[in-house]
């Protein structure tokens, strides 16, 4: 899912570095020293989405924002493994190991939250704590939930993307995960970022649905403490997923952020950074 209404963000002072992990090259920026905080972006985005977080978090920690495989500015790969949360989780695990920075705090949004949860489930020794904004775990949405009707726009977006209707696909994504009419308010900088990541979006759209398949039993295996954030104005299906996840995680705080929808870190950056720093200080 597209991580939207976000500023472009990469500070010019943060030089892009590249690291080989799990058979691919991953671009990242970092700022600060100390315990590592690794930022994991959502769909249609890249490391630039965390620009409002790098300096505030980097003042107290080693803030590291990387671009997931297939995302800008990583190399364009024509073939390669199919796009999946499991693949990105394996990349994240290898990335942390190559940084020699574990255990790390993970801060992740949307699809990135699903990736972070898989890594924490499978490699608990690498993860100190997690701040997750509305993880895209559609498998946790009950089949009987009336909120499932809100997902129809995602299928429409996939169909439009497959037909080459890029603008229509982006509009469907935005209106589905932010709210009706939100696509008319997307800043130009965000449109540029999405367009830079269209190849990754097409790969993701071709993945099985839902991806990943993540159950309450999987969540129960996550040992790291979690701060689970939701936007006060987010579409109802995200809120149902968050409640289901919160009920299954062993150690969790669930906080709703008024004035934000799906992209809390971009829509309410000051409050988001305050919550992150407060949570990290406890762990």
C-alpha positions as CSV (number, residue, x, y, z in Angstrom):
1,X,0.0,0.0,0.0
2,X,1.2,3.5,-0.8
3,X,2.7,5.5,2.1
4,X,1.1,8.8,1.2
5,X,0.9,12.5,2.0
6,X,4.5,12.5,2.9
7,X,7.2,15.1,2.3
8,X,10.2,14.2,0.1
9,X,12.5,14.4,3.0
10,X,16.0,13.2,2.5
11,X,18.2,15.9,3.9
12,X,21.0,17.0,1.6
13,X,23.3,16.6,4.5
14,X,22.6,12.8,4.7
15,X,24.7,11.2,2.0
16,X,23.3,8.1,0.5
17,X,25.4,4.9,1.3
18,X,24.9,1.5,-0.1
19,X,25.2,-1.9,1.6
20,X,25.0,-5.4,0.1
21,X,22.6,-7.6,2.0
22,X,20.8,-10.8,1.1
23,X,22.1,-10.6,-2.4
24,X,20.9,-7.1,-3.2
25,X,22.2,-3.5,-2.8
26,X,20.3,-1.4,-0.3
27,X,20.6,2.4,-0.2
28,X,20.4,4.1,3.1
29,X,21.1,7.4,5.0
30,X,22.0,7.8,8.6
31,X,22.4,10.6,11.2
32,X,23.5,10.5,14.8
33,X,25.2,8.0,17.0
34,X,24.3,5.4,19.6
35,X,21.7,2.7,19.6
36,X,20.4,2.2,16.1
37,X,16.9,3.1,15.0
38,X,16.1,1.6,11.6
39,X,13.2,3.1,9.6
40,X,11.2,0.8,7.3
41,X,9.0,2.6,4.7
42,X,5.7,1.5,3.1
43,X,4.7,0.9,-0.4
44,X,5.3,3.4,-3.2
45,X,7.8,5.1,-1.0
46,X,11.5,5.0,-0.1
47,X,14.0,6.3,2.4
48,X,13.0,10.0,1.6
49,X,9.7,9.5,3.4
50,X,11.4,9.7,6.8
51,X,12.9,13.2,6.4
52,X,10.9,14.7,9.2
53,X,12.3,12.0,11.6
54,X,16.0,11.8,10.8
55,X,17.2,14.9,12.6
56,X,14.9,14.6,15.7
57,X,15.7,10.9,16.2
58,X,19.3,11.3,15.1
59,X,19.9,13.8,18.0
60,X,19.7,10.9,20.5
61,X,20.1,7.8,18.4
62,X,21.8,6.4,15.2
63,X,18.9,7.0,12.9
64,X,19.0,4.9,9.7
65,X,16.5,5.0,6.9
66,X,16.9,2.6,4.0
67,X,15.1,1.9,0.8
68,X,13.7,-1.6,0.5
69,X,14.6,-3.9,-2.4
70,X,13.3,-2.6,-5.8
71,X,12.6,0.8,-4.4
72,X,14.3,4.1,-5.4
73,X,17.3,4.8,-5.5
74,X,18.3,1.1,-5.5
75,X,19.3,-0.4,-8.8
76,X,16.5,-1.2,-11.3
77,X,16.3,-5.1,-11.5
78,X,14.4,-6.6,-14.4
79,X,14.3,-10.1,-12.9
80,X,15.0,-11.1,-9.3
81,X,12.8,-12.8,-6.7
82,X,9.1,-12.1,-6.6
83,X,8.1,-9.1,-4.4
84,X,6.9,-10.4,-0.9
85,X,7.0,-9.3,2.7
86,X,9.0,-12.4,3.5
87,X,11.7,-11.4,1.0
88,X,11.8,-7.8,2.5
89,X,12.0,-9.2,6.0
90,X,15.0,-11.4,5.0
91,X,16.6,-8.3,3.5
92,X,16.0,-6.3,6.7
93,X,17.5,-9.0,8.9
94,X,20.6,-9.2,6.7
95,X,20.8,-5.4,6.6
96,X,20.8,-5.2,10.4
97,X,23.5,-7.9,10.6
98,X,25.7,-6.1,8.0
99,X,25.4,-2.9,9.9
100,X,26.6,-4.7,13.1
101,X,24.0,-2.6,14.9
102,X,21.7,-5.1,16.5
103,X,19.5,-5.3,18.4
104,X,17.9,-2.2,16.9
105,X,14.7,-0.3,17.4
106,X,12.4,-0.6,14.3
107,X,10.2,2.3,13.2
108,X,7.9,1.2,10.4
109,X,4.8,2.2,8.4
110,X,2.1,0.3,6.6
111,X,3.7,-2.5,4.5
112,X,6.9,-1.8,6.2
113,X,5.2,-2.6,9.5
114,X,4.4,-6.1,8.1
115,X,8.0,-6.5,7.1
116,X,9.2,-5.5,10.6
117,X,6.8,-7.9,12.3
118,X,8.1,-10.8,10.3
119,X,11.7,-9.9,11.1
120,X,10.8,-9.6,14.8
121,X,9.0,-12.9,14.8
122,X,11.8,-14.8,13.0
123,X,14.9,-13.1,14.4
124,X,14.0,-11.7,17.8
125,X,17.6,-11.2,18.8
126,X,17.9,-8.5,16.2
127,X,15.0,-6.3,17.4
128,X,15.0,-4.3,20.6
129,X,11.5,-2.6,20.2
130,X,9.2,-1.5,17.4
131,X,7.0,1.5,16.6
132,X,4.5,0.5,14.0
133,X,2.0,2.7,12.2
134,X,-1.0,0.8,10.9
135,X,0.8,-2.4,9.6
136,X,-0.7,-3.6,6.3
137,X,-1.8,-7.0,7.6
138,X,-5.0,-7.6,5.6
139,X,-5.0,-11.3,6.7
140,X,-6.0,-10.1,10.2
141,X,-9.1,-8.4,9.0
142,X,-12.0,-10.8,9.8
143,X,-13.8,-12.2,6.8
144,X,-17.1,-11.1,8.2
145,X,-16.0,-7.6,9.0
146,X,-18.2,-5.0,7.2
147,X,-15.0,-2.9,7.0
148,X,-13.7,-5.2,4.3
149,X,-15.9,-3.3,1.8
150,X,-13.3,-0.5,2.2
151,X,-10.7,-2.6,0.4
152,X,-12.5,-2.6,-3.0
153,X,-10.4,0.4,-4.1
154,X,-7.2,-1.6,-3.7
155,X,-8.4,-4.1,-6.3
156,X,-9.3,-1.3,-8.6
157,X,-5.9,0.2,-8.2
158,X,-4.2,-3.1,-9.1
159,X,-6.4,-3.4,-12.2
160,X,-5.6,0.2,-13.3
161,X,-1.9,-0.3,-12.7
162,X,-1.9,-3.5,-14.8
163,X,-3.6,-1.6,-17.6
164,X,-1.0,1.2,-17.5
165,X,-3.4,3.8,-16.0
166,X,-0.9,5.1,-13.5
167,X,-2.8,8.2,-12.5
168,X,-6.0,6.3,-11.9
169,X,-4.2,3.6,-9.9
170,X,-2.5,6.2,-7.6
171,X,-5.9,8.0,-7.1
172,X,-7.5,4.7,-6.1
173,X,-4.8,3.8,-3.7
174,X,-4.8,7.2,-2.0
175,X,-8.5,7.5,-1.7
176,X,-8.7,4.0,-0.3
177,X,-6.0,4.2,2.4
178,X,-6.3,7.9,3.3
179,X,-9.9,8.7,2.6
180,X,-12.3,9.8,-0.3
181,X,-10.9,12.8,-2.2
182,X,-7.5,12.6,-0.6
183,X,-5.9,12.0,-4.0
184,X,-6.7,15.6,-4.8
185,X,-4.5,16.8,-1.9
186,X,-1.4,14.8,-2.5
187,X,1.6,17.2,-2.7
188,X,3.8,17.2,-5.8
189,X,6.8,15.9,-3.9
190,X,4.9,12.8,-2.9
191,X,3.7,12.2,-6.5
192,X,7.3,12.4,-7.6
193,X,8.3,9.8,-5.0
194,X,5.5,7.5,-6.0
195,X,6.4,7.8,-9.7
196,X,10.0,7.0,-8.8
197,X,8.7,3.7,-7.3
198,X,6.3,2.6,-9.9
199,X,8.3,-0.4,-10.8
200,X,8.2,-1.6,-7.2
201,X,4.4,-0.9,-7.1
202,X,3.9,-3.1,-10.1
203,X,5.9,-5.9,-8.5
204,X,3.9,-5.6,-5.3
205,X,0.6,-5.6,-7.2
206,X,1.6,-8.9,-8.8
207,X,2.1,-10.5,-5.4
208,X,-0.4,-12.9,-3.8
209,X,-3.2,-11.2,-1.9
210,X,-3.0,-11.0,1.1
211,X,0.8,-10.6,1.6
212,X,1.9,-11.6,4.1
213,X,-0.4,-14.1,5.7
214,X,0.1,-13.2,9.3
215,X,-2.0,-14.6,12.1
216,X,-2.7,-14.0,15.8
217,X,-0.4,-16.9,16.5
218,X,2.4,-15.2,14.6
219,X,1.9,-12.0,16.5
220,X,2.1,-13.9,19.8
221,X,5.6,-15.0,18.9
222,X,6.8,-11.4,18.7
223,X,8.8,-10.7,21.9
224,X,9.8,-7.1,21.3
225,X,7.6,-4.4,22.9
226,X,5.5,-2.6,20.4
227,X,4.1,0.9,20.2
228,X,1.2,0.6,17.8
229,X,0.0,3.9,16.2
230,X,-3.2,4.6,14.3
231,X,-4.5,7.8,12.8
232,X,-7.6,9.2,14.3
233,X,-9.0,9.7,10.8
234,X,-7.8,6.5,9.2
235,X,-10.2,4.3,7.2
236,X,-12.0,1.9,9.4
237,X,-10.4,-1.3,8.1
238,X,-7.0,-0.1,9.3
239,X,-8.4,0.4,12.8
240,X,-9.9,-3.1,12.9
241,X,-6.6,-4.6,11.9
242,X,-4.8,-2.6,14.6
243,X,-7.3,-3.8,17.2
244,X,-6.9,-7.4,16.1
245,X,-3.1,-7.1,16.2
246,X,-3.0,-5.3,19.6
247,X,-5.1,-8.2,21.1
248,X,-2.5,-10.7,20.0
249,X,0.9,-9.0,20.7
250,X,2.4,-9.9,24.1
251,X,3.7,-6.4,24.9
252,X,1.9,-3.5,23.2
253,X,0.8,0.1,23.7
254,X,-1.9,1.3,21.2
255,X,-2.1,5.0,20.7
256,X,-4.4,6.9,18.3
257,X,-3.1,10.2,16.9
258,X,-5.8,12.8,16.2
259,X,-5.5,14.8,13.0
260,X,-3.8,12.1,11.1
261,X,-4.8,9.3,8.8
262,X,-2.6,6.4,7.5
263,X,0.7,8.4,7.2
264,X,1.0,9.5,10.8
265,X,4.7,10.3,10.6
266,X,4.1,12.7,7.8
267,X,0.8,14.2,8.8
268,X,1.6,14.8,12.4
269,X,5.4,14.6,12.5
270,X,6.0,16.5,15.8
271,X,3.5,14.3,17.7
272,X,4.9,11.2,16.0
273,X,8.5,12.0,16.9
274,X,7.4,12.8,20.5
275,X,5.7,9.4,20.8
276,X,8.7,7.6,19.2
277,X,11.3,9.2,21.5
278,X,9.2,8.6,24.6
279,X,8.8,4.9,23.7
280,X,12.4,4.4,22.8
281,X,13.5,5.9,26.1
282,X,11.7,3.2,27.9
283,X,13.3,0.4,26.0
